[in-house]
Amino acid sequence: MRRFGWLRVTGAFLVAAGLQALGSVLIEGYSEPFAIRAQLVLSSLLAVAAVGQTLVVIVGGIDLSVPFVIGFANVVAAQLYGDGWPFPLVCLVVAVLAAGIGAINGFLSAALKVHPLILTLGVGTAVQGAVLLWTAGFPTGSAPEGLTKFVSIGAQAWMLPVPWLVPATFVLLLAMMLMLARTPFGRRMYALGANPVAARYALIGPVRMWTLTYALSAVFAAAAGVLLLGFTGSAYADVGQPYLFQSIAAVVIGGTALTGGQGGYLGTVAGALVLTEINTLLIGLGLQPSMVQAALGAVIIVLVSLYGRAAHVRTMI
């Protein structure tokens, strides 16, 4: 089973490399340094947004509130910073509020046994509505200069030819791999996703685990929203909409099973690279945005159809 997971991850990285080679042949300048930096930045933003989706899928759930939390964090951070709040305090407030939203998702799903597909979509829609009411549909504010430099495609991190976002995402990758593989919390996540009934006998409380996991999911979605504020320079409540299915697709492409109990964040990063490569390649070939969206949707459907039909982990033990 573990070998099968590594084959999926390796396959995703090979697909990303193949798409890069194909783009280099078909599109002039596709592999120029600036173009590669742009792809790495876009992949990193998606990888951050998909951290939480990876975690909730491992425990057997799904989080459709991710794009709404991204938009919520984007608008709230811009508004508070524009009102003169210190940016570290802004980040803390946004993280706490996002954790509360995620905790509600996880607690209600587990305690009331409501499918997270429905509940997270409902909570996310309510959050978006609250943001629109607060801003009257016209969010204001701006991003601090330091945040803009952190994510800017043209910036460099010391001697590296990429902005700080890229090495920071690599550090996040290592931290998440360590957490999932080496900590009791990570092992409990896999156990709960693999067999919820057996996990209860092992004294792993599903309500507590789902509450914590969904809280983490929302915090990382909020982090993506704040990073996108620096990337775009202005607040936009719908900035997270492209991440609705892309975060799920990145998880699935990377080999994390939708049935729960198997997978990891390394595969999600590979999936983010694949999706960014596909999107960049299609745009470079001159396809209209509507055609790009349709093509991405078709790819997601095919991949979910292939990977989502994998047998549950408990049937392979």
MOWO-V210490 format. One record per pair of residues at least 12 apart in sequence whose ideal C-beta (glycine too) atoms are under 7 Angstrom apart, sorted by the first residue. I is the first residue (numbers start at 1). J is the second residue. Records with the same first field share a line. If there is no record, write none. Layout:
I: J + J
//
This chain:
1: 262 + 313 + 316
5: 255 + 262 + 263
8: 254 + 255 + 267
9: 254 + 255 + 266 + 267 + 270
12: 253 + 254 + 255 + 267 + 270 + 271 + 274
13: 270
15: 274
16: 270 + 273 + 274 + 277
19: 274 + 277 + 278 + 281
20: 277
22: 281
23: 277 + 280 + 281 + 284
26: 285
27: 284 + 285
30: 284
33: 161
37: 153 + 161 + 162
38: 153
39: 276 + 277 + 280
40: 162 + 166
41: 151 + 153 + 163 + 165 + 166
42: 276
43: 272 + 273 + 276
44: 165 + 166 + 169
45: 224 + 227 + 228 + 231
46: 243 + 246 + 250 + 272 + 275 + 276
47: 169 + 268 + 269 + 272
48: 169 + 172 + 220 + 223 + 224 + 227
49: 66 + 70 + 221 + 224 + 243 + 247
50: 247 + 250 + 251 + 268 + 272
51: 176 + 220 + 265
52: 66 + 216 + 217 + 218 + 220 + 221
53: 66 + 217 + 247 + 248 + 251
54: 251 + 256 + 263 + 265 + 268
55: 189 + 213 + 216 + 217
56: 213 + 214 + 217
57: 251 + 256 + 258 + 260 + 263
58: 189 + 190 + 193 + 256 + 260 + 261 + 263
59: 189 + 192 + 193 + 209 + 210 + 213 + 260
60: 192 + 193 + 196 + 260
61: 109 + 116 + 210
62: 116 + 117 + 248
63: 105 + 116 + 120 + 214 + 217
64: 117 + 120 + 121 + 124 + 244
65: 101 + 105 + 120 + 121 + 123 + 124 + 127
66: 221 + 240 + 243 + 244 + 247
67: 240 + 241 + 243 + 244
68: 124 + 125 + 127 + 128 + 240
69: 98 + 101 + 124 + 127 + 218 + 221 + 222 + 225
70: 221 + 224 + 225 + 228 + 239 + 240 + 243
71: 128 + 131 + 225 + 237 + 238 + 239 + 240
72: 127 + 131 + 225
73: 94 + 98 + 222 + 225 + 226
74: 225 + 226 + 228 + 229 + 235 + 236 + 239
75: 131 + 135 + 139 + 235 + 237
76: 94
77: 90 + 94 + 226 + 229
78: 139 + 140 + 141 + 142 + 143 + 229 + 234 + 235
79: 135 + 139 + 140 + 141 + 235
80: 93
81: 141 + 142 + 144
82: 140 + 141 + 142
87: 144
91: 226
94: 222 + 226
95: 219 + 222
98: 218 + 219 + 221 + 222
99: 215 + 218 + 219
101: 123 + 127 + 218
102: 214 + 215 + 216 + 217 + 218 + 219
103: 211 + 214 + 215
104: 123
105: 119 + 120 + 123 + 214
106: 210 + 211 + 213 + 214 + 215
107: 207 + 211
109: 210
110: 206 + 207 + 210 + 211
111: 207
128: 237
131: 237
132: 237
139: 235 + 237
140: 235
141: 235
142: 233 + 234
143: 229 + 230 + 233
147: 229 + 230
148: 230 + 233
150: 163 + 164 + 165 + 230
151: 163 + 165 + 227 + 230 + 231
165: 227
173: 265 + 266 + 269
176: 265
177: 264 + 265 + 266
180: 264 + 265
188: 204 + 209
189: 209 + 213
190: 261
191: 204
192: 204 + 206 + 209
193: 260 + 261
194: 260 + 261 + 313 + 314
195: 314
225: 239 + 240
245: 300
246: 275
249: 271 + 275 + 300 + 303
250: 268 + 271 + 272 + 275
251: 268 + 271
252: 303 + 304 + 307 + 308
253: 271 + 274 + 303
254: 267 + 268 + 270 + 271
255: 267
256: 268
257: 310
258: 308
259: 310 + 312
261: 313
262: 313
278: 296 + 299
279: 292 + 296
282: 295
//
